[in-house]
Amino acid sequence: MTGDAPVTFDRIADALGHQVRQRVLVGLLEKNPQDVRETIVADGGSDGATAEVQLVHVHLPKLEDLGYVSWDKDSGTLLKGTRWDEIEPTLRLLHTNRAAIPADTF
């Protein structure tokens, strides 16, 4: 588990390294808690089933392992994780400067 690892820029960049994870994290910045179904619908794209599988089996477990989200699989609820404080400043910086960031980032 990488949740006990020290905070580094590489760790934060790893969490933000995929557009789906970016959207999940920014979503929690804006609304905590969040229903996983809302996240799936928001990121469904053209193939919602594939997006859901990737979200549930790749992206949420990774963010949970990093400690940035807490995911209650039974209720489908996402919450800010125990290490949220280490990624929040970066998320706020990116969110505040959305206009200067490529449009496909979030």
N, C-alpha and C positions, 0 to 999 in steps of 0.2 A: 504494500500500500504506500502510495506517495504522499498521503495526507500529512505525514509527520516530517516531510522534507522541509528544509528552510526555504523561505521565499526568495525567489530569484526571478529575474526578468524572463529567463528561458521557461520557467514554470508558468508564468502568466501568459507568455506568448504561446505556449503549448495549449493552454486552455482556450485561447482566442484564435487558434490555428485553423478553425473551420467555421464557415458562415453559420451553420446550425448552432454551434456552441455560442457564437457571438450573440445570436438572436435570443437564445435561452437566457444568457447572462444579462443582457440589456433588458429583457423582459422582466427579470427579477428586480433589476434596478428600478423599474417603473412600477411593478406590482408584485408584492410579496404577501401572502403565498400566491401561487399560480397553479392552475389546473393543467396537467400534462396534455389533456385533450385540446385545450386552447393553443398550446404550443404546437401540437401536431397540425391543427387546422391552419395556424398562421404560417407554418413552414411547409405545408403540403405540396406545393408546386404542382407539377403535372402528374406525378406518380405518388399520391399520398400514402399508399401502402408501403412503398419502399422508404419514403421519408420516415414513416412511423417506425419501421423496423430499425433503421439506422439510429434514430433518436433513442429508442428504448434499449437497443443492444450495444450501441457504440458511444454516443455522445453523452447521455445522462450518466451511465456508469463511470465514464472518464471524469466528468465534472464532479461527481460524487466522491470518487477516489481522491481527487485533488482537494476535496473539502470545500469546494465553492458552492455546491448545492447539497441539499438534503432531500431525498426523494422517497416518499412513502408510496411504495408500489401498490399497496392495497387500496388506498384512497385516490391514488393518481395525483397527489399533491407535491409540488416543488416548493421548497423554501430556501432561503439563503442558508448556506452551510456554515460550519464552524470556522472556516478560514475566509469567509466572505470579505472581511475587513482588509485583507491583503490585495484583493483584486478590485475592490470598489473604486479606489482613486483612479485607476487606469480606465475603468468603465466610464466613470463620470467625465474624465478628460475626453475620451472618444465620443461619448454621447453629446457633450457640450459643443464639440467641434465637428458635428456630423456634416455640416455644409462643406467643410474643407477635406472630407474623406471621400474616397471613391464611393459612388452610389450603391454598388453591390456589396458593400461591407456589412451593413446590418439590414 
